[in-house]
Amino acid sequence: MPTEYHFTDGGAAAADLATRIASLLSEAIAARGTASLALSGGRSPKPVLEALARTPLDWSKVVVTLVDERWVAPAAPDSNERLLRDTLLTGPAAAAQFVPMKNDAADAYAGQPAVEAAFAAIPWPLDIVLLGMGEDGHTASLFPAAAELADGLSSTARTIAVTPPAAPHQRLSLTASAILAARHIFLQISGDAKKAVYAQALEDGPVETLPIRLALLQAQTPVEVWISA
Ligand SMILES: O=C(O)C(O)[C@@H](O)[C@H](O)[C@H](O)COP(=O)(O)O
């Protein structure tokens, strides 16, 4: 079962989570000389990314990538790369090495092989994966009812191209095996609707229905869930 941390204030949760992540990155650098961090996009991580950006750390030893990316130009408002460049990769954390999940290929399927090849340069397994969750139970871009879900749950590749059934843009996503190989998994949840989905996902049931279960119903990798109002 995951370890849960509950907060009434989202800002306090973000500050605390950033401190926890920075401390694990420091430990990884001390132990292995480098650290790797995969971050989610969407709305939830922004305050954590802003807090992390201000955290003193030897960021030049940290390789940062994404948990998933929308196949849009890196400057587009929906780009997760843009979110990282506008938040985390400023100030001290600008010294980190960033490995994008988007390239110039015409679509995510054509672009995936080069992303997979670029991922070979990331210190592996990932030290930290920060997941979000949608109200449909998706995590990363592993969406229920997506044609690629079965592959995303079973593939030994690190990345997969996905067309979400009910969300905009083709995506590149980490696979379940890449997520579960990580040393630490974090999940951010806020709001009553997500709390209800999270509670349901903790009950035994098919991963295909609520893909976040891939992280919650396993004992291989420690999962910490940061829950706020
Ligand atoms: O790029 C993305 O959309 C994601 O990484 C995705 O998996 C996200 O974490 C959830 O959809 C939750 O998104 P919110 O935090 O915006 O609710």
The ligand as an ORCA input file, in Angstrom:
! r2SCAN-3c Opt
* xyz 0 1
  O       0.340     15.742    -19.529
  C      -0.539     15.309    -18.830
  O      -1.735     15.554    -19.016
  C      -0.203     14.437    -17.697
  O       1.065     14.258    -17.297
  C      -1.307     13.722    -17.031
  O      -1.093     12.394    -16.747
  C      -1.701     14.496    -15.796
  O      -0.828     14.225    -14.740
  C      -3.108     14.178    -15.384
  O      -3.939     14.363    -16.508
  C      -3.588     15.077    -14.268
  O      -3.617     16.380    -14.759
  P      -3.965     17.614    -13.874
  O      -2.875     17.729    -12.858
  O      -3.967     18.771    -14.833
  O      -5.291     17.334    -13.275
*
